[in-house]
Amino acid sequence: MKITELKPEIVWNFFHQVTQVPRPSKKEGKMIEFLESFAKKYQITIKKDEAGNIIMSKPATSGMENRPTVILQSHMDMVCEKNGGTKHDFENDPIETIVDGEWVRANGTTLGADNGIGVAAELAVLASNDIQHGPIECLFTVDEETGLTGAKALKEGFMTGNILLNLDSEDEGEIFMGCAGGKDTQAIFHYEPVPTSNDFLYFRIAVNGLNGGHSGGEIHKGLGNANKLLTRFLFLLKEKYDFVLCSIDGGNLRNAIAREAHAVIGIHPENKEDVRIMLNHFAVDVENELKHVDPNVRLSMESTDRPEYHIDRNTAEKLIYALHACPHGVIGMSHDIEGLVETSTNLASVKMPDKDTIVIGTSQRSSIESCKTAVANQVASTFLLAGAEIKQGDGYPGWAPNPDSQILRIAQETYKHLFGKEAKIMAIHAGLECGLFLEKYPNLDMISFGPTLRDVHSPNERIEIATVDLWWRHLLELLKSIPAK
């Protein structure tokens, strides 16, 4: 079956169109052009701000003119991750979608249902002529995934409604009324490149096969982090054998749990077999630790050509110690909402962008501002003790739950009316743009809801087909049920 044959057809057809438009974060130009062409085709009022955010407006359907304006909101960018060996240019190639049983996924890449399915639903509402609704504003923001810069740049007066439906959640039947805030902490090591020696043999140590995932929504699962696993082995190796560290690379995006990492090391020829045996024993331990969450984890050791330089020994030692000590995962659970991760941190990436520089990317989240600051400073302290330079972003605020929200109550009532059961009312540990919207529009009444997605921010990302129809029906019922002013 083709994706365009799925139900509801109007949503899946627009989602297919969205997947054909390259839209990496900070490079949404082609998506902006697509949205502008859509507005022209359907004769919809559109405006764009300096950041690239777009808002389209549609008047109320007949008999609904006295309803308040409702803002539908999603972000147009996507996380761009692919499996090793997958040939895909995210700036130019369309996503290849596959209907796989009860799910839709992509062929070796992220699917972009986060948040392409929200974009598709907004377009479906705008294009339809048989949906009952009051005045509608559809907001499409840029660069949610790598800095929320679109939401940060949003100016007062760009939108006029006081009710906002964020379409960026990932569990059908759950309505979200709050989210965590976030902050990035970057550590920078400067090292002396030292010429390598013929006295060593050189090997590439690699960690592969991990699932990865969203550093907010899936941090509680105990998934393997390739950066942490690689560093654990290097620490063990350092305790027993003399070696030089030539290079290290792992992870990519600040909001994704690292799936792959590798290092090139030089060891004495007489230690080669002992190191290989040591890695095999370590691999068995890791496979046992992760058998329930990352059963396909692989650790490998392969000969490689002699690099030109290695990292000076002093810096390499401090780097390994700091990466090993750096916290990763859940730091604390909420005392207010059972089962909600309150505070976490993600050791996201290790990169060597220049000949003498190593950059470590991390991200911290918390629903409590002071805890977010505390864990960011804990991570910073780890690297400061190792002599690294620290840079921290301004971060973004959380969205404090409002249990008295009118739109939340209406969403609960309409869900029960449609499906004969209660929706779950939740807060989410992942970051949403809602907290930033509240800074500019403090009177907004907001909820977030969406269909079921799994393994977002990884090539295993997929969307459950049946839940799209349930979510779409709930959205339409909700728009129809907004009371008069």
C-alpha positions in Angstrom: 0.0 0.0 0.0 1.2 3.5 -0.8 1.3 6.2 1.9 -1.2 8.3 -0.1 -3.8 5.5 0.1 -3.9 5.6 3.9 -6.8 7.1 5.9 -7.5 10.0 6.4 -6.3 10.5 2.8 -6.1 14.3 3.0 -3.7 14.2 5.9 -1.5 11.4 4.5 -1.4 13.1 1.1 -0.1 16.3 2.6 2.3 14.4 4.7 3.7 12.7 1.6 4.1 16.1 0.0 5.9 17.4 3.1 8.3 14.4 3.0 9.3 15.3 -0.6 10.6 18.7 0.5 14.1 18.8 2.1 13.9 20.7 5.4 16.9 20.4 7.7 16.9 22.7 10.7 18.2 26.1 9.8 17.8 25.3 6.1 14.1 25.4 5.7 14.1 27.6 2.5 12.6 24.9 0.3 9.9 24.3 2.9 9.1 28.0 3.1 8.7 28.1 -0.7 6.4 25.0 -0.6 4.2 26.7 2.0 4.1 29.9 0.1 3.0 28.0 -3.1 0.4 26.2 -1.1 -1.1 29.5 0.2 -1.2 30.9 -3.4 -2.9 27.7 -4.7 -5.6 27.8 -2.1 -5.8 31.6 -2.0 -5.0 31.7 1.8 -3.8 34.8 3.5 -0.1 34.4 4.5 2.6 36.4 6.2 6.2 35.6 7.0 8.5 37.2 9.6 12.2 37.9 9.5 13.1 34.5 11.0 11.1 32.6 8.4 8.1 31.7 10.5 4.9 31.6 8.5 1.3 32.2 9.6 -1.7 31.4 7.4 -5.2 32.6 8.3 -8.5 31.2 7.4 -11.9 32.7 8.3 -14.6 30.8 10.2 -17.0 28.5 8.4 -20.6 29.6 8.2 -22.3 29.9 11.6 -19.0 29.8 13.5 -18.0 33.4 13.1 -18.6 34.1 16.8 -15.9 31.6 18.0 -12.5 32.7 19.2 -9.5 32.4 16.9 -7.6 29.1 17.4 -3.9 28.8 16.5 -2.7 25.5 15.1 1.1 25.2 15.5 3.8 22.9 14.3 7.5 23.3 13.2 8.6 22.8 9.7 12.2 21.5 10.2 13.2 17.9 10.9 16.0 16.0 12.6 18.4 14.6 9.9 19.9 11.3 10.9 20.7 8.3 8.8 22.2 4.8 9.2 25.8 4.2 8.4 26.0 3.2 4.7 22.7 5.0 3.8 23.2 7.4 0.9 21.0 10.4 1.5 21.5 14.1 1.0 19.0 15.8 3.5 19.4 19.2 1.7 18.4 17.9 -1.7 16.8 14.4 -1.5 13.2 13.6 -0.6 12.5 11.1 2.2 11.6 7.6 1.0 8.7 6.4 3.0 7.7 2.8 3.6 4.3 1.5 4.8 5.5 -1.3 7.1 2.5 -3.1 8.6 0.8 -0.8 11.1 3.5 1.8 10.8 5.1 4.2 8.3 8.9 4.6 8.4 11.6 5.8 6.2 14.3 3.9 4.3 17.4 4.3 6.5 16.8 7.8 7.6 14.6 9.8 10.0 11.1 10.0 8.8 10.4 13.6 9.7 6.9 12.8 11.1 8.3 15.0 14.0 6.8 17.4 13.1 5.9 16.9 9.5 2.6 15.2 10.5 1.6 18.4 12.4 2.4 20.5 9.3 0.3 18.1 7.2 -2.7 18.3 9.5 -2.5 22.1 9.4 -2.4 22.1 5.6 -5.4 19.7 5.6 -7.4 22.0 7.7 -6.5 25.0 5.5 -7.3 23.1 2.3 -10.6 21.6 3.4 -14.0 23.1 2.7 -16.0 20.6 4.8 -14.6 21.2 8.3 -16.5 23.2 10.9 -14.3 25.7 12.7 -14.1 29.3 13.9 -11.3 31.6 12.7 -8.1 29.7 12.2 -4.4 30.8 12.3 -1.9 28.2 11.3 1.6 28.9 12.6 4.7 27.1 11.1 7.9 27.8 12.9 11.5 27.3 11.8 14.5 25.6 13.5 12.7 24.0 16.5 15.1 21.1 16.6 18.4 22.9 16.9 17.7 25.9 19.0 14.0 26.9 18.8 15.2 30.1 17.1 11.9 30.5 15.2 9.9 30.5 18.4 12.4 32.8 20.1 12.2 35.3 17.2 8.4 35.4 17.2 7.2 38.9 17.8 4.1 40.2 19.6 1.2 40.7 17.2 2.3 38.2 14.6 -0.6 36.0 15.7 -3.9 37.1 17.3 -5.5 34.1 18.8 -5.5 33.2 22.6 -6.0 29.5 22.1 -3.1 27.4 20.8 -3.1 23.8 19.8 0.5 22.5 19.5 0.6 19.5 17.2 4.1 18.2 18.2 3.4 15.4 20.7 4.0 11.8 20.2 1.4 9.6 22.0 -2.2 9.5 20.8 -4.7 9.6 23.7 -2.4 11.8 25.8 -3.0 15.5 26.1 0.0 17.5 27.3 -0.3 20.6 29.4 3.3 21.3 30.2 6.9 20.6 29.1 10.5 20.9 30.3 12.8 23.7 29.6 16.3 23.1 28.2 19.8 24.4 28.1 23.0 23.4 26.1 26.5 23.1 27.6 29.4 22.8 25.3 33.0 21.9 26.3 36.0 22.7 24.2 39.4 21.1 24.6 42.4 22.6 22.8 45.2 20.1 22.2 48.7 19.8 20.7 48.8 17.6 17.6 51.8 15.2 18.0 53.2 13.3 15.0 52.5 9.6 15.2 55.1 6.9 15.3 55.8 3.8 13.3 56.3 2.0 16.6 52.6 1.7 17.1 49.8 -0.2 15.3 46.7 1.8 14.7 43.1 0.6 15.2 39.6 2.0 14.8 37.4 1.1 17.8 33.7 1.6 17.0 30.4 1.4 18.7 27.4 0.8 16.4 23.9 -0.7 16.3 22.3 1.3 19.0 18.8 2.6 18.6 19.4 6.2 19.7 16.3 8.3 20.1 15.0 11.5 21.5 17.0 12.9 24.4 13.8 14.1 26.0 11.0 11.7 25.2 13.2 8.5 25.5 15.9 9.4 28.0 14.1 7.3 30.7 14.4 4.1 28.7 18.1 3.5 29.6 19.2 3.3 26.0 22.8 2.9 25.2 24.8 6.1 24.5 27.7 5.4 22.1 29.8 8.2 23.5 29.6 6.8 27.0 30.3 3.2 25.9 33.3 4.2 23.9 34.7 6.2 26.7 34.2 3.4 29.2 36.4 1.2 27.1 39.0 3.8 26.6 39.1 4.3 30.4 39.6 0.6 31.0 42.2 0.4 28.3 44.1 3.3 29.8 44.3 1.5 33.1 46.2 -1.5 31.6 48.0 -0.5 28.4 49.9 2.4 27.0 48.2 3.9 23.9 47.8 7.2 22.0 44.4 8.6 21.1 44.5 9.9 17.5 40.8 10.9 17.0 37.4 10.5 18.5 34.0 11.1 17.0 30.5 10.3 18.3 26.9 11.4 18.1 25.5 14.3 16.1 22.6 16.4 17.4 22.1 17.9 20.8 18.6 16.4 21.2 19.5 12.9 20.0 21.0 10.1 22.1 24.3 9.1 20.4 23.9 5.9 18.3 27.4 5.6 16.9 30.9 6.5 18.0 34.5 5.6 17.1 38.1 6.4 18.1 41.4 5.7 16.4 44.1 4.6 18.8 47.7 3.6 18.5 48.9 0.6 20.6 52.2 -1.3 21.0 52.3 -4.3 18.6 52.8 -6.8 21.5 49.5 -5.6 23.1 47.3 -6.1 20.0 45.8 -9.4 20.9 45.4 -8.6 24.5 43.5 -5.4 23.6 41.3 -7.3 21.2 40.4 -9.9 23.9 39.8 -7.0 26.3 37.3 -5.4 23.9 35.6 -8.8 23.3 35.0 -9.2 27.1 33.8 -5.6 27.4 31.4 -6.2 24.4 29.9 -9.2 26.2 29.3 -7.0 29.3 27.7 -4.2 27.2 25.5 -6.7 25.3 24.3 -8.1 28.6 23.6 -4.7 30.1 21.6 -3.5 27.0 20.0 -6.8 25.9 16.5 -5.5 26.6 16.8 -2.0 25.1 19.6 -2.1 22.6 20.0 -5.8 21.5 21.9 -4.9 18.3 24.8 -3.1 19.9 28.1 -3.9 18.3 31.7 -3.1 19.3 34.5 -3.6 16.8 38.2 -3.2 16.4 39.7 -2.9 12.9 43.2 -2.1 11.7 43.5 1.3 10.0 46.2 3.4 8.3 48.6 5.4 10.5 47.2 8.9 11.1 49.4 11.9 10.8 48.9 13.1 14.4 47.6 12.0 17.8 46.2 14.1 20.6 48.9 15.0 23.1 48.8 12.6 26.0 47.9 15.1 28.7 44.8 16.3 26.9 43.8 12.8 25.8 43.9 11.7 29.5 41.8 14.6 30.7 39.3 14.1 27.8 38.8 10.4 28.6 38.4 11.1 32.3 35.9 14.0 31.7 33.8 12.1 29.2 33.7 9.1 31.6 32.7 11.3 34.5 30.1 13.4 32.6 26.6 12.5 33.7 24.1 11.2 31.2 20.5 10.1 31.5 17.8 10.8 34.1 19.0 12.9 37.0 15.7 13.2 38.9 12.0 12.3 38.7 9.1 14.6 39.3 7.5 14.7 42.7 4.3 16.4 41.3 3.5 14.1 38.3 4.0 10.4 38.7 6.3 8.8 36.1 7.5 12.1 34.6 11.2 12.7 34.2 11.9 16.0 35.9 15.6 16.5 35.1 18.0 14.9 32.7 21.2 15.4 30.7 22.4 14.1 27.3 26.1 13.6 26.3 25.2 14.2 22.7 28.3 14.6 20.6 32.1 14.5 20.5 33.6 16.2 17.5 37.0 17.3 16.2 36.2 20.2 13.8 39.8 21.5 13.6 43.3 20.1 13.8 43.7 21.2 17.4 40.2 21.3 18.9 37.7 18.8 20.4 34.1 19.9 21.0 31.7 18.1 23.3 28.0 18.9 23.0 25.6 18.2 25.8 22.0 19.2 26.5 20.1 19.5 29.8 16.3 19.5 30.5 14.2 20.1 33.5 10.6 21.1 34.4 12.1 23.1 37.3 14.3 26.1 36.2 16.7 25.9 39.2 17.3 22.1 38.5 18.0 22.8 34.9 20.6 25.3 35.9 22.1 23.0 38.5 22.6 20.0 36.1 24.0 22.3 33.4 26.5 23.6 35.9 27.2 20.0 37.1 28.1 19.1 33.5 30.2 22.3 33.1 32.1 21.6 36.4 33.1 18.1 35.1 34.8 19.6 32.1 36.1 22.7 33.9 38.0 20.4 36.2 39.6 18.8 33.1 40.7 22.2 31.8 38.1 22.6 29.1 36.6 25.9 27.9 32.8 26.1 28.6 30.1 27.7 26.6 26.4 27.6 27.7 23.4 28.8 25.7 20.6 30.9 27.0 18.3 27.9 26.8 14.5 28.0 26.6 11.9 28.1 29.3 9.6 25.3 30.4 5.8 25.4 30.1 4.2 25.3 33.5 1.1 23.1 33.7 -2.3 24.9 34.0 -4.8 22.4 35.3 -7.6 25.1 35.1 -7.1 25.5 31.3 -10.4 25.8 29.4 -9.0 24.3 26.2 -7.7 21.3 28.2 -11.1 20.7 29.6 -12.7 20.9 26.2 -10.1 18.5 24.8 -10.8 16.0 27.6 -14.6 16.2 27.0 -14.3 15.8 23.2 -12.0 12.9 23.5 -14.3 11.0 25.8 -17.3 11.9 23.6 -15.5 10.5 20.5 -13.9 7.4 21.9 -15.8 6.6 25.2 -12.7 6.7 27.3 -10.6 9.3 29.2 -7.5 10.8 27.6 -4.4 10.9 29.8 -3.4 14.3 30.9 0.4 14.6 31.0 3.4 16.9 31.1 6.2 16.0 28.8 10.0 15.9 29.4 10.8 16.8 25.8 11.0 20.5 24.9 8.2 22.2 23.1 8.0 25.8 21.8 5.0 26.5 24.1 7.1 28.0 26.9 8.6 30.5 24.5 5.2 31.4 23.1 4.0 32.3 26.6 6.8 34.8 27.0 5.5 36.9 24.1 1.8 35.9 24.5 1.2 35.4 28.2 -2.6 35.0 27.8 -2.3 31.9 25.6 -4.4 28.9 26.6 -2.5 25.8 25.2 -2.4 22.1 24.9 -0.2 19.8 22.9 -1.4 16.5 21.3 -0.5 14.3 18.4 -0.5 10.7 16.9 1.8 8.0 18.1 5.5 8.2 17.0 8.4 6.1 18.1 12.2 6.4 18.0 12.1 10.0 16.8 15.4 11.6 16.1 16.7 8.3 14.9 16.5 6.3 11.6 14.1 4.0 13.4 11.5 6.8 13.6 8.0 5.6 12.7 4.4 6.7 13.0 1.5 4.4 13.9 -1.0 4.6 11.0 -4.2 4.0 13.0 -3.4 6.8 15.5 -3.3 9.5 12.8 -7.0 8.9 12.1 -7.9 9.0 15.8 -5.9 12.2 16.3 -7.3 13.9 13.2 -10.9 13.1 14.3 -10.1 14.5 17.8 -8.7 17.7 16.2 -11.8 18.2 14.1 -14.1 17.6 17.0 -12.1 20.0 19.1 -12.3 22.8 16.5 -16.0 22.3 16.2 -16.5 22.4 20.0 -14.8 25.7 20.8 -17.5 27.7 22.6 -18.6 31.1 21.4 -16.9 34.2 22.8 
